[in-house]
Amino acid sequence: MAFSIFCMIFIVSCNKAPFNTPTQERPWNGVPIKSSVILDGYADRCSYTINDTVKIQLNTKQTIKNASIKLFSINGEIIDSVLADISPQRIQNTNLYENGYEYNVTFHYTPNKLKSGVYLWENKIPMLIKAVESKDITILYPSNTENAYSTSGGKSTYSTPQPARIVSFQRPISLSSYSLSFLQWIEKNKFHRKINYISDIDLENDSILTGTKLLIIVGHSEYWTRKARLSVDQFVDNGHNLLILSGNTMWWQVRYSEAKDQLICYKVLTEDPIQNPLLKTITWDQISLKYPISNSSGADFNHGGYGLQTDLGWDGYKICTNNSPLLEGTNLKKGDIISLPTSEYDGAYLKGFDSNGFPIQDNSTTKFNKSEIIGFDLGFRGSKTCGTFMVFQKTPQSGIIINTASTDWCSERGFNGKDGDKIKIITQNMIEKLIENQNVFSLN
């Protein structure tokens, strides 16, 4: 979501240090404000640990002294608040989409009382907190993709006629709508205390997945660095499990600026000035990058295509098996359809379809040790494509990968859609079985 830009006077910093205990325990109260007073804003980094200092930069409709600024959970509960003087910001920078807004800091915040999670200042400014100790589950928030699509400051990487090649993290960037419904659900799940949330940029850290049993990629996770892909592949190759609740996954290669405050994606081979051909910011399906998407996820967007355009599909997955452990508790059988209107799918390599119209996998390219399609939907991308909800194991020693291959599995259309209850049951099954290293392949 793009946010309005308002110019006025110099921001005044917080006049009290934040008191990071629950709001109801506060010995003082500031001036109550409505969320509509906050025009836009951002945190100075993609993620923080509880030992970090967060810098929050807000732009407001009016000046209010000693305002009470509330911090909300992903489910809308007030978690904390701080007192700060707020004012309209004066913007002096140019090319805001690339160089950042350079707002003055409204207040500093130490999240030492918070568990790992995704939070929202005044229910609109995202803030992601990482755990300092290892957790069974790590959820990867698609911060790169949200930045790439954001039009804050005038451009995104999709703007026409000239898209932005470099976009700043130092600007208002909205919460991932493709991830929201899942994030709200998992925070009420029995696993919520076992989760570490990280952003894309955290995968540049070699040790970020240490101690994790299961990595979950959520929403629409399209923009990946080479380092991030290598980190995830090594994680799986070392015997750990991966659950991809995303579609159009790993489509563009990107890199970061030296200061890690900008995302770089030229999208045209000849325009990217970097000399190393393996780091060119083009789509991962290009042969010159020598790193097919299917190596990491088993499927790609070229084979999956668009799900909401005119096609011969059914806006959801047709089930391919009667005996998948992932479908326990749903009463779904072969031929049944899970409603899942999907913007973009990923698809596996196929030989074609059998006499009953079910897909036949082609393992000659990927050469996986085990592979199974759980459900499929027909799509379109220049010609007929096929989205595939699948489970596979690359080698006998590697971990298991389940790929739901839909941008909308975690969205309102999926998790809270017509068959949201079934999608939640399947997701619960996948998480439980991957955490416990139970069988996830059909028994037939």
KAVEN-V751825 format. One record per residue. PSI is psi in whole degrees, 0 to 359 (* if undefined). OMEGA is omega in whole degrees, 0 to 359 (none if undefined). NEAR is the number of other C-alpha atoms within 10 Angstrom. Layout:
BEGIN
psi->{PSI/PSI}
omega->{OMEGA/OMEGA}
near->{NEAR/NEAR}
END
This chain:
BEGIN
psi->{133/145/151/152/125/138/139/251/169/136/143/129/164/134/2/147/141/142/94/60/163/145/318/345/1/140/359/161/142/194/120/142/158/149/333/343/329/115/311/182/181/159/155/351/166/332/161/155/172/346/355/163/123/135/116/130/113/147/128/164/328/165/128/124/140/41/145/110/122/144/127/150/173/339/13/12/141/121/323/174/159/159/132/154/128/148/161/144/150/120/123/354/166/161/61/325/330/317/349/162/333/42/151/152/126/315/159/147/134/113/41/353/3/144/166/135/178/124/165/122/124/34/23/341/106/148/124/128/126/157/152/345/161/149/157/322/135/128/126/113/134/65/326/314/319/323/316/324/344/136/11/132/2/339/154/181/2/1/147/152/346/104/158/137/336/129/143/143/347/58/165/124/125/165/148/111/332/347/342/311/321/315/322/320/314/333/346/2/161/342/359/334/353/17/137/126/134/162/170/318/339/339/354/344/118/332/5/332/7/130/354/135/327/128/132/123/125/156/245/89/81/331/114/140/161/320/318/316/318/321/317/318/318/321/312/317/333/7/7/159/152/132/116/106/53/158/166/35/139/48/315/136/138/172/172/158/166/324/358/25/7/147/131/124/98/328/353/123/313/346/340/120/348/142/325/115/337/349/7/137/78/182/144/345/352/133/327/338/344/40/74/145/322/338/327/326/352/351/165/168/327/322/339/310/194/139/346/5/178/118/184/15/198/22/47/178/127/127/138/354/153/349/24/127/338/342/7/134/2/343/16/139/170/130/341/158/130/121/122/72/120/131/308/134/160/149/149/166/130/148/332/211/147/182/341/5/12/144/146/120/148/106/9/334/311/327/45/150/316/147/140/136/125/319/161/157/143/139/197/133/76/327/182/133/178/114/139/118/115/163/137/164/125/314/166/337/344/168/177/141/126/128/109/341/27/132/343/8/317/2/181/325/336/285/327/19/196/317/32/323/319/319/322/319/315/318/318/315/314/314/312/315/324/325/320/5/41/166/135/6/151/151/352/*}
omega->{175/181/178/179/179/182/172/192/181/179/177/184/179/184/174/174/180/182/194/171/182/186/184/180/184/176/182/177/177/179/179/177/173/180/181/177/180/180/178/180/182/170/189/178/180/182/183/165/181/180/181/172/180/174/180/183/186/173/189/179/186/176/176/177/174/180/176/184/190/174/183/170/179/179/171/178/177/184/187/173/176/174/179/171/181/182/170/182/174/184/182/183/175/182/188/181/181/187/180/185/182/172/169/181/179/176/173/183/176/187/189/177/186/170/179/181/175/183/182/173/184/176/181/182/185/174/182/180/178/174/177/177/182/178/180/185/171/177/180/178/187/184/178/182/178/177/183/182/183/177/177/181/171/183/167/177/179/183/177/2/182/179/174/177/179/179/185/169/183/179/179/179/187/175/182/180/179/182/195/185/176/181/178/181/185/178/175/183/180/182/193/178/183/189/168/177/177/174/181/185/179/178/172/179/184/186/188/182/179/178/180/176/186/173/178/175/189/166/183/188/193/190/187/169/176/180/180/179/179/179/181/178/179/177/180/181/179/173/180/189/183/176/181/177/188/172/185/187/176/183/180/167/177/169/182/171/182/180/180/179/178/175/185/178/182/177/177/186/186/181/181/186/183/185/183/183/180/181/178/185/178/182/185/180/180/185/184/179/175/183/182/180/183/175/185/188/179/185/177/185/178/181/182/174/182/183/185/174/180/179/182/182/189/177/178/183/170/185/184/187/176/194/180/176/181/183/180/177/181/185/178/178/183/181/176/182/172/177/180/178/191/177/183/179/162/183/178/173/182/170/183/182/180/185/178/176/179/185/176/183/173/184/185/179/185/178/178/176/177/177/182/173/180/180/182/174/178/179/182/173/186/175/182/177/183/174/185/170/192/174/181/175/185/180/178/182/185/177/179/174/170/182/177/166/181/176/188/178/184/187/178/181/180/185/180/182/184/179/180/180/179/180/178/178/179/179/177/179/182/181/182/185/178/177/184/181/177/180/179/179/179/186/182/none}
near->{14/17/17/11/17/15/14/15/13/14/22/19/17/20/13/13/13/17/17/18/16/12/17/12/10/13/7/9/14/15/13/13/14/10/14/11/17/22/19/25/27/25/24/20/17/22/23/24/20/18/14/13/14/21/17/20/26/24/28/22/17/15/18/18/16/18/19/21/23/21/23/22/20/20/17/13/13/19/19/24/25/24/25/24/21/29/24/25/30/18/19/10/11/12/14/20/26/24/18/21/26/17/23/18/22/22/24/19/18/18/20/14/13/17/18/23/22/23/24/21/24/22/19/21/22/24/23/20/25/24/20/14/10/17/19/17/24/25/18/21/28/25/24/26/21/23/25/24/18/25/23/26/22/14/23/24/23/15/13/9/6/10/14/22/21/22/31/27/27/25/28/29/26/21/22/22/16/27/25/19/23/22/22/17/16/16/17/11/11/9/14/15/16/14/24/25/23/27/19/20/24/19/20/15/11/12/10/18/23/13/14/19/22/28/27/22/22/28/31/32/28/23/27/24/23/18/16/21/20/16/19/18/18/14/21/24/18/12/16/24/25/28/22/24/27/29/33/26/30/28/21/23/25/25/22/17/12/7/6/13/19/21/24/24/24/21/20/12/15/10/11/17/10/12/8/8/12/16/16/26/27/21/23/24/19/13/10/15/18/11/16/20/20/19/16/20/26/25/29/28/27/21/22/29/27/26/29/16/15/9/17/13/20/18/21/23/25/24/22/21/19/17/16/21/17/23/24/14/11/13/9/18/15/15/16/16/19/22/19/27/22/26/19/26/34/32/32/29/22/16/12/11/11/9/6/7/10/18/21/15/15/14/15/10/9/16/13/15/13/14/21/20/25/25/23/29/28/23/30/23/17/9/9/15/26/26/34/31/27/23/23/20/22/21/15/12/13/18/22/27/26/27/27/29/32/36/29/28/32/29/28/19/20/27/25/18/18/15/16/20/14/21/22/20/15/18/22/18/18/18/21/15/15/22/18/10/15/11/13/20/19/16/10/7}
END
